[in-house]
Amino acid sequence: MFTAFSNKQIQISREECAIQTKIAILDQEIGPGLCRYLLGHPSCLQPVLCSDWEELEDVKAPIALIGGNYWQDEARKNASTQHMFLIPLIEKVLSPYQPADQLLRQIYALALEKDIYLPGSLCELSEREVVAVCSPHGYDFQTGFCLVYGSLQAQTKRTLYINFQYYSGYLTSENSMHLGALLYEIGTGKKTLGKCLPKYVNRFGNLEYIAPVNEPMDLEDLEGKDFMRLVQRLLQECDYELIVLDLPVSPKFIRAAYACCSRMYSLQREGILFHQSQTRLLEDLNLEKDATDGVKFQIVCMPKISGSIRLDATMYEELLFGEMADFIRNNIS
């Protein structure tokens, strides 16, 4: 059982950070206005307005928008832009004469065609939510937090919970219908995810979930791009309104999840060592503090909790009506 704790123990950091992905713009007609729009938009894209090809080369952004006049420029042939995806601002590719929000959505779509995952693009294009939960120091109630959060959300929206932890004692499967088998089946390419997913989905109250892997090696070959493609396919081929991802202490999973989620909660205990591990995580993700809304990284300072969740018939009620549920209702947006 969760033990009770006072309101003084409940603390949550509202300090939010956002990944900034550079996007270079070589255009003097709509470039300045587009830069102003992106700076005030929750897209977390950091626009860099360039005056010539040489300056563009120095930006080292994954994507560059090129005005029509510059696209025809002979200097383009000599520019070292192999590391960039160049998008011409011309009618047949990306029309500059359209509302800025539509233009941004089109940039997201063009980037995805090249396997470039801009922060928040998957959720923006699908108009659905992906919430990821992690802890740099392996907070022991992380999975309990995910189950409570997912169960509460599932009361009002169709929610899928996926546990990517290497070792999990929650909602495990004794048969072969677990996450590892699902990853193998969709990897064969014989069926769409939408067709093979239902047989892997279980229910915990209103919450739908896929059982975690039985063997850690089932996740060893899963790279960041594979992880993002999986999330992309879930958003495109399934009709869940919310997907909750329970992440292991693994940089490749955390980086990949941040690039495709609506929000990430990083759970932290109080103490200097836990604070330092959180700081290392921010540095590793190259996060910058930002006041805008959008794809967010939110540090959640967890209260002191003792005991454990009972894995019996009372588990569902305990999750929905225990102190952890009260904490999430009162402190998590």
ZAMARGU-4260 file (C-alpha; in steps of 0.2 Angstrom, whole numbers, plus 5000, padded with zeros to 4 digits):
<rodrens>
0) 5000/5000/5000 | 5005/5018/4997 | 5008/5027/5014 | 5000/5044/5017 | 5010/5060/5015
5) 5007/5078/5019 | 5005/5092/5007 | 5022/5099/5012 | 5030/5083/5005 | 5021/5086/4988
10) 5033/5096/4977 | 5033/5097/4958 | 5046/5107/4948 | 5037/5119/4936 | 5054/5122/4928
15) 5052/5116/4910 | 5064/5114/4897 | 5063/5112/4878 | 5074/5104/4865 | 5079/5117/4852
20) 5081/5110/4834 | 5089/5122/4822 | 5081/5126/4805 | 5090/5137/4793 | 5081/5149/4782
25) 5089/5157/4767 | 5076/5169/4761 | 5074/5188/4763 | 5055/5189/4757 | 5046/5178/4770
30) 5061/5173/4780 | 5061/5187/4793 | 5042/5185/4796 | 5044/5166/4797 | 5058/5168/4810
35) 5047/5178/4821 | 5032/5166/4820 | 5043/5151/4824 | 5051/5160/4839 | 5034/5163/4847
40) 5028/5145/4842 | 5028/5130/4853 | 5037/5120/4840 | 5054/5121/4848 | 5062/5125/4831
45) 5075/5137/4832 | 5075/5148/4816 | 5092/5154/4810 | 5090/5167/4796 | 5105/5167/4784
50) 5110/5180/4771 | 5120/5168/4759 | 5125/5150/4756 | 5141/5152/4765 | 5132/5157/4781
55) 5120/5143/4778 | 5134/5130/4778 | 5140/5136/4795 | 5123/5133/4804 | 5124/5114/4803
60) 5105/5113/4804 | 5096/5096/4799 | 5084/5106/4788 | 5085/5122/4778 | 5072/5132/4769
65) 5078/5140/4753 | 5069/5154/4744 | 5065/5153/4726 | 5078/5166/4720 | 5092/5157/4730
70) 5086/5140/4724 | 5091/5145/4706 | 5107/5153/4712 | 5123/5145/4705 | 5131/5146/4722
75) 5120/5131/4727 | 5130/5119/4716 | 5146/5123/4726 | 5138/5124/4744 | 5143/5110/4756
80) 5125/5105/4762 | 5126/5087/4761 | 5121/5086/4780 | 5105/5096/4777 | 5089/5092/4770
85) 5085/5107/4758 | 5067/5112/4755 | 5064/5125/4742 | 5051/5138/4745 | 5042/5136/4728
90) 5024/5132/4724 | 5027/5114/4719 | 5036/5109/4735 | 5033/5121/4749 | 5022/5136/4745
95) 5028/5151/4754 | 5011/5159/4752 | 5001/5150/4764 | 4996/5152/4783 | 5011/5149/4794
100) 5003/5135/4804 | 5000/5125/4787 | 5017/5129/4781 | 5024/5122/4798 | 5014/5106/4796
105) 5020/5103/4779 | 5038/5105/4785 | 5035/5092/4798 | 5027/5080/4784 | 5042/5083/4772
110) 5055/5080/4786 | 5046/5063/4791 | 5047/5057/4773 | 5066/5059/4775 | 5066/5050/4792
115) 5069/5067/4801 | 5059/5068/4817 | 5057/5086/4822 | 5052/5088/4841 | 5033/5086/4842
120) 5030/5083/4824 | 5022/5066/4826 | 5009/5072/4838 | 5006/5088/4828 | 5002/5079/4812
125) 4992/5065/4821 | 4983/5077/4833 | 4985/5064/4847 | 4996/5064/4863 | 5011/5054/4867
130) 5017/5055/4885 | 5034/5048/4890 | 5040/5044/4908 | 5058/5042/4913 | 5069/5043/4928
135) 5088/5046/4926 | 5092/5037/4943 | 5079/5023/4941 | 5065/5029/4952 | 5057/5013/4959
140) 5039/5019/4958 | 5041/5024/4940 | 5030/5010/4933 | 5017/5013/4947 | 5017/5031/4942
145) 5014/5026/4924 | 5000/5014/4928 | 4991/5027/4939 | 4993/5041/4926 | 4987/5030/4912
150) 4972/5023/4922 | 4966/5040/4926 | 4968/5046/4908 | 4959/5030/4902 | 4943/5036/4911
155) 4940/5049/4898 | 4951/5044/4883 | 4956/5028/4875 | 4974/5025/4881 | 4988/5013/4877
160) 5002/5010/4890 | 5018/5002/4884 | 5032/4997/4896 | 5049/4997/4889 | 5058/4993/4905
165) 5071/4979/4903 | 5065/4971/4920 | 5047/4974/4925 | 5036/4965/4938 | 5020/4973/4933
170) 5007/4966/4920 | 5019/4953/4913 | 5014/4940/4901 | 5017/4921/4904 | 5014/4917/4885
175) 5022/4924/4870 | 5010/4939/4867 | 5022/4952/4874 | 5031/4968/4867 | 5046/4958/4861
180) 5035/4947/4850 | 5025/4962/4843 | 5042/4970/4838 | 5047/4954/4829 | 5031/4952/4820
185) 5030/4970/4813 | 5048/4969/4809 | 5044/4955/4797 | 5033/4967/4787 | 5020/4954/4783
190) 5006/4963/4792 | 5002/4981/4796 | 5003/4986/4815 | 4985/4990/4815 | 4981/4972/4810
195) 4993/4963/4822 | 4992/4974/4837 | 4974/4969/4844 | 4980/4951/4849 | 4994/4959/4860
200) 4983/4971/4869 | 4977/4967/4886 | 4966/4977/4898 | 4968/4983/4915 | 4952/4992/4920
205) 4949/5005/4906 | 4968/5005/4902 | 4974/4995/4887 | 4992/4989/4888 | 5005/4978/4879
210) 5014/4966/4891 | 5033/4970/4893 | 5046/4959/4886 | 5050/4943/4895 | 5069/4944/4890
215) 5079/4960/4890 | 5088/4955/4874 | 5071/4958/4865 | 5075/4977/4866 | 5094/4976/4863
220) 5093/4978/4845 | 5079/4992/4845 | 5088/5008/4840 | 5081/5026/4842 | 5075/5027/4824
225) 5066/5010/4826 | 5058/5017/4842 | 5052/5033/4833 | 5045/5023/4819 | 5035/5012/4831
230) 5027/5027/4839 | 5024/5035/4822 | 5015/5019/4816 | 5005/5018/4832 | 4999/5036/4829
235) 4995/5033/4811 | 4988/5015/4811 | 4979/5014/4828 | 4965/5025/4835 | 4972/5028/4853
240) 4970/5046/4859 | 4984/5044/4871 | 5000/5033/4872 | 5010/5032/4888 | 5028/5026/4886
245) 5037/5019/4902 | 5055/5021/4898 | 5071/5012/4904 | 5087/5021/4910 | 5093/5021/4892
250) 5099/5037/4883 | 5094/5030/4866 | 5076/5027/4872 | 5075/5044/4881 | 5082/5054/4867
255) 5070/5045/4854 | 5055/5047/4865 | 5058/5066/4868 | 5059/5068/4849 | 5041/5061/4846
260) 5032/5064/4862 | 5020/5078/4868 | 5027/5079/4885 | 5040/5070/4895 | 5039/5068/4914
265) 5056/5064/4923 | 5053/5058/4940 | 5066/5063/4954 | 5068/5060/4972 | 5074/5074/4984
270) 5093/5074/4987 | 5109/5081/4979 | 5114/5064/4970 | 5097/5063/4962 | 5098/5081/4957
275) 5115/5079/4949 | 5108/5064/4939 | 5094/5075/4933 | 5106/5088/4928 | 5117/5075/4918
280) 5101/5070/4909 | 5097/5088/4904 | 5115/5090/4897 | 5114/5073/4888 | 5098/5079/4879
285) 5105/5096/4876 | 5090/5104/4884 | 5088/5123/4885 | 5077/5131/4897 | 5063/5139/4887
290) 5047/5149/4892 | 5036/5144/4877 | 5023/5130/4878 | 5025/5114/4867 | 5036/5099/4868
295) 5040/5099/4886 | 5052/5091/4898 | 5045/5092/4916 | 5055/5087/4931 | 5043/5079/4944
300) 5049/5079/4962 | 5041/5064/4969 | 5035/5063/4987 | 5042/5050/4999 | 5032/5034/4997
305) 5035/5018/5006 | 5028/5001/5004 | 5023/4993/4987 | 5008/4990/4975 | 4999/4974/4979
310) 4998/4963/4963 | 4981/4956/4967 | 4962/4960/4965 | 4963/4976/4974 | 4977/4983/4963
315) 4966/4993/4952 | 4956/5001/4965 | 4972/5005/4975 | 4979/5014/4959 | 4964/5024/4956
320) 4961/5029/4974 | 4977/5029/4983 | 4989/5043/4988 | 4999/5041/4971 | 4982/5045/4962
325) 4979/5060/4973 | 4997/5066/4969 | 4994/5065/4951 | 4977/5073/4951 | 4983/5088/4961
330) 5000/5090/4953 | 5001/5083/4935 | 4993/5093/4921
</rodrens>
